[in-house]
Amino acid sequence: MKKTLSVILLVWLSLSAIAQNFQFLGGLSPESNVNFATFELYKQLEKGAMYYFTDFKMDKNGYFEAYTEISKYWNVGEIGTVTLQLNVGLNKDFQIQPVYLAGVSKLWEIGGEFILSLDVLYRYQQELILDDEWNHGYQLTMIYLRDWDKFQISGYCDFWNNRYVILEPQAWWKTFNRVWVGAELRLSNYDILENYTNYVMLGIKWNLE
């Protein structure tokens, strides 16, 4: 099992090597002492786009988790975009709980500067506790971005099955060259107990392109 885990992590790291930016974020208080290393890639294609990111997470107790989202978008004339997505995670107990998503997406450029997109998705998910049970549902994902010369705000909101929500707004300030410093708020009730957890993290981002 350790060999399999090592192979999977190497594949994740190899994919992350082509990322456009790397982020490191750490919690501010002992109660939220969680560290994230994130590799992110967004690529415009001839007839659509691709988005990929991987989070490597470790908390104060040594709990480790790797989590990936891969999204492929295809333009459909003037109507909008169709998308297929995969979410999958791996933790220290070698639990993989994939989520498969398919749906439509629409992007707006407001004032030529503010970017807002909305995904309306069908969600097919493996249960958190019972690994052999699956459920069907829906997911709404909103993504936003506003980029100034040396300041940027971005983030997303996921809401699905009338139960779960994840909010992750970020703010970044450009210091020099390709290096940014910033902060992120994480708010989520996506755990077995469905309790809200939130914490603020400070971080650094390095744009590789």
Helices and strands as residue ranges (DSSP letters): H 2-16, E 21-27, G 30-32, E 34-45, E 48-59, E 64-76, E 80-91, E 99-110, E 114-126, E 134-147, E 151-160, E 164-176, E 179-188, E 197-207
